[in-house]
């Protein structure tokens, strides 16, 4: 699949992704990319975020490819049963452990637990060995349950601009490879 053949939907996490974040950079560069805008970035409500994503997927004129970071991953997986149009694939980065009782802020736990059924479309999940929001083994287990190709990002923190992943060329190459196989 080529970029022109898909609607690439960028699903940010808690507090959105700033202009230096790899997600914002990719969205600007990709001609069919668009950000899924949530009404409240600082106080996410699962039902609202899921509904907004479902409406965006369902209004797509081409097959959707979801690119999600952090809480955006939880949003995408929780929205599965609301998608009426095809999702060609999903590229998940740094899924948080929303079942972890020590997650802060606590209202992020309302996005869990993750469904553990295989996803109905191809996916990639990229996780870091030192992500403060999810143990590596937990991310690996979740990806296996989903049937997602799992990529070890090494010691990459939360794989965001604060951890030094603004441009993130390795991620861009992984996404291009994934998209070409859809």
C-alpha positions in Angstrom: 0.0 0.0 0.0 1.2 3.5 -0.7 0.5 6.6 1.3 -1.9 7.9 -1.4 -4.0 4.7 -1.1 -4.8 5.2 2.6 -6.0 7.7 5.2 -3.2 7.7 7.7 -4.8 8.6 11.1 -2.5 9.8 13.8 -3.8 9.1 17.3 -1.9 10.9 20.0 -1.9 10.1 23.7 -2.4 12.0 26.9 -1.7 15.7 26.5 -1.3 15.3 22.7 2.0 15.4 20.8 3.8 18.6 20.5 5.3 20.1 17.3 8.7 18.4 17.9 7.2 14.9 18.5 7.8 12.4 15.7 4.0 11.9 15.3 3.5 15.6 14.5 6.4 15.6 12.1 5.1 12.6 10.2 1.6 13.9 10.1 2.9 17.1 8.4 5.0 15.2 5.9 2.4 12.6 4.8 -0.1 13.9 2.2 -2.9 11.7 3.4 -2.1 12.0 7.1 -4.4 13.7 9.6 -4.5 13.9 13.3 -7.4 12.7 15.3 -8.3 15.7 17.4 -9.7 14.9 20.8 -11.8 17.4 22.7 -9.9 17.2 26.0 -6.3 16.2 25.8 -5.5 16.7 29.5 -8.5 14.8 30.9 -9.1 12.0 28.5 -12.5 10.2 28.8 -12.4 6.8 27.2 -15.8 6.9 25.7 -15.2 10.3 24.1 -11.8 9.4 22.7 -13.0 6.0 21.4 -16.1 7.7 19.7 -14.0 10.4 18.1 -11.6 7.8 16.6 -14.5 5.6 15.5 -16.2 8.6 13.7 -12.9 9.5 12.0 -12.3 5.9 10.8 -15.9 5.6 9.7 -15.8 8.8 7.7 -12.6 7.8 5.9 -12.8 7.6 2.1 -9.9 5.2 1.8 -8.8 2.4 4.0 -7.5 3.7 7.3 -4.0 3.1 8.7 -3.8 4.0 12.3 -0.6 5.3 13.8 -1.0 5.6 17.5 1.3 6.6 20.4 0.8 5.9 24.1 -2.8 6.3 25.2 -3.7 6.5 21.5 -2.9 2.8 21.3 -5.4 2.1 24.1 -7.9 4.3 22.3 -7.5 2.5 19.0 -7.8 -1.0 20.5 -10.9 0.0 22.6 -12.6 1.4 19.5 -12.3 -1.9 17.4 -16.0 -2.8 17.8 -17.1 0.6 16.6 -15.3 0.6 13.3 -17.7 0.2 10.4 -15.1 0.8 7.6 -12.0 -1.2 7.0 -8.8 -0.5 8.9 -5.9 -1.7 6.7 -3.4 -1.8 9.6 -2.1 -0.2 12.8 1.3 1.0 13.8 1.4 1.1 17.6 4.2 2.9 19.5 4.8 2.8 23.3 1.5 1.3 24.5 1.0 2.2 28.2 0.1 -0.4 30.8 -3.4 0.8 31.5 -4.0 -2.1 33.8 -1.2 -1.0 36.2 -2.7 0.4 39.4 0.3 2.7 39.8 -0.2 4.5 36.5 -0.6 8.3 36.8 -2.8 10.1 36.4 -5.2 7.4 37.6 -8.0 8.2 35.2 -5.8 6.7 32.4 -6.7 3.3 33.9 -10.2 3.7 32.5 -8.7 2.9 29.1 -7.9 -0.6 30.3 -7.8 -3.4 30.4 -6.7 -4.1 26.8 -8.8 -6.7 24.9 -6.6 -9.7 24.3 -8.1 -11.0 21.1 -6.1 -11.0 17.9 -6.6 -7.8 15.9 -8.6 -8.0 12.7 -5.9 -6.3 10.7 -2.1 -6.4 10.5 -0.2 -4.4 13.1 3.2 -3.6 14.5 3.9 -2.7 18.2 7.1 -1.0 19.1 8.1 -0.8 22.8 11.0 0.4 24.8 12.9 -1.5 27.4 12.8 1.5 29.8 9.4 3.0 29.1 8.2 4.6 32.4 4.6 3.8 31.4 4.9 0.1 30.6 7.2 -2.7 31.4 8.8 -4.2 28.3 7.5 -7.7 29.1 3.9 -6.4 29.4 4.1 -4.7 26.0 5.5 -7.8 24.5 2.7 -9.9 26.0 0.0 -7.5 24.8 1.5 -7.5 21.3 1.6 -11.3 21.2 -2.1 -11.5 22.2 -3.0 -9.1 19.4 -0.9 -11.1 16.9 1.1 -7.9 16.3 4.7 -7.9 15.0 6.7 -6.8 18.0 9.8 -4.5 17.6 12.2 -3.9 20.5 13.2 -0.2 20.4 15.9 -0.8 23.0 16.4 1.8 25.8 14.2 4.5 24.2 12.1 5.8 27.2 8.5 6.6 26.1 9.6 7.0 22.4 8.7 10.6 22.4 10.4 14.0 21.9 11.3 14.2 25.6 13.2 11.0 25.2 15.0 12.3 22.1 12.6 10.9 19.5 11.6 14.0 17.6 12.5 13.1 14.0 12.9 9.3 14.7 14.2 8.2 11.3 14.3 4.5 12.4 10.6 4.7 13.2 9.8 6.3 9.9 11.7 3.5 8.1 9.8 0.9 10.1 6.5 2.5 9.2 7.4 2.8 5.5 8.2 -0.9 5.5 5.0 -1.8 7.3 2.9 0.3 4.9 4.6 -1.3 1.9 3.5 -4.7 3.1 -0.2 -3.8 3.5 
